[in-house]
């Protein structure tokens, strides 16, 4: 992997983040000539809701984004504060910094995204590859249409359906029917200080339904893509040659088939990251999972603009970073890219 | 890797040949469409599902009084019964009229996104694919970058600004989600135009003295049809997805019962825990119905455009 390849990827990462933040800065100002943050601050001051010490925030905001300031200056100040990682204070929980609130929530969101995407990608790709190979089991063939039907449904709607089925007691459910937690990441009755094994297990237990709603929706997508690629790979000469050389079928399947068919899947994964993160944010809202999605939901309900902007910014960076990581992983799997890069 | 250009040109030529040999008549866009509707199961099921929904809305709109979707038109959270077929919600709205009234609003948001996304996609795609050079490089990079940006994040900022200052309407929602629905159409159309303009029949048309516009409308557009239709459907689905997502976050039209808003209010009042399934169930099933039908249509169109997929499926 050469410096130019990595350099180009870093350039793309910066371009994506810069363009996204620029759009976020200008689009609302085009769409509406009023400044909601300012109005919010004025209203909070008028109703006496301003926490002590918050005058400073208001004064700083006026100085940087006030109406008398030219737009380009506002824009430059906005960018420079983002580069410094300054996401301002929460309007509702005043002395708390937005960045601190986000850092607290980030592990939950990243954990949910990571585990569910890895599981769905692995399960989907593996079953898709098996389906394309001769002698695929019947039950797998029968399961594919079911998962394909689930795949266009938004994650958070599957989340509500799963909640209906597995988190609420109904009369038609038999005795043995499993019921999983309805909300949160730990049980309400237990208070944990710091992270220990019990808390981790409790969190995993609470994450089953949110993760399942993402996995169920994705499996069909990855299976379909993998099957298509595997069919193409099967017709390649090098696979025929490998079979003729008498290699073990499992070896031909994994090293000659799967490895080559996985490459386009990784490209699709990089392109799907933005949809996946958006979907996870919404699933969190349904299960009141204490990640960034629930933080965003509460901020929207309370018009806490600095928190909204902060979560959105971090979300954009996380998606761009995940694409970047996949781009860096790609050459390790595909020697052609490695050599060309 | 990212350029899907080369194959589909051959494929549409292959489809033409296939259509010609099977029907024995000369190729025309209409016979091609008709042939495919009959032979492409996914496409016809998807279209049927969508038409069924539209019919339900047209017939339902005639029978069901829209006033019944107003608050206090029935008792609070009544379960389904002979008088209220799908029950009522927390504010005494009747759920069935709410659905008849709400489904077209959600579809309208999707139409906004589809029309806008396809329009911009055609404009930019043709501009890039036909002009090439720096214009094309710019369009390609911009659409690639915007695909990477999580559009929900951008839309949250826009919608939360507008909500506070002006309030959101269904049309406003449509415009907001439409503003980020052009990337995939642009990408797909650009790749197609790029490969088609090199093909023999375009060369022949050019040698025959056809102008650029004439080539675009008489040679490229008809061959692009499945791609344009798939782009439209895709933009529509992504627009509805974005709208439903925004609504779930509380950033939707407060006074109009789109499907997403009905889901939002049901969650807001804790309908799942209280087991008022008749309230959130119908809008979820309707949205799922819409997405599945759009998905089937898009997949069917894909197979139409790309015969390789046809063999593998």
Interface residues (C-beta under 8 A of the other chain):
Chain A: X12 X15 X16 X19 X20 X23 X24 X27 X28 X31 X32 X34 X36 X39 X40 X132 X149 X151 X152 X153 X154 X156 X157 X160 X161 X163 X164 X167 X168 X170 X182 X227 X228 X231 X232 X263 X264 X267 X271 X273 X274 X275 X277 X278 X279 X281 X282 X285 X286 X296 X297 X300 X301 X303 X305 X308 X309 X312 X315 X316 X319 X320 X323
Chain B: X1 X2 X141 X145 X146 X147 X148 X149 X150 X151 X152 X153 X154 X156 X157 X158 X160 X161 X162 X164 X165 X166 X176 X179 X237 X241 X244 X245 X248 X249 X250 X251 X263 X267 X272 X273 X275 X277 X280 X281 X284 X287 X288 X291 X292 X294 X295 X308 X309 X311 X312 X313
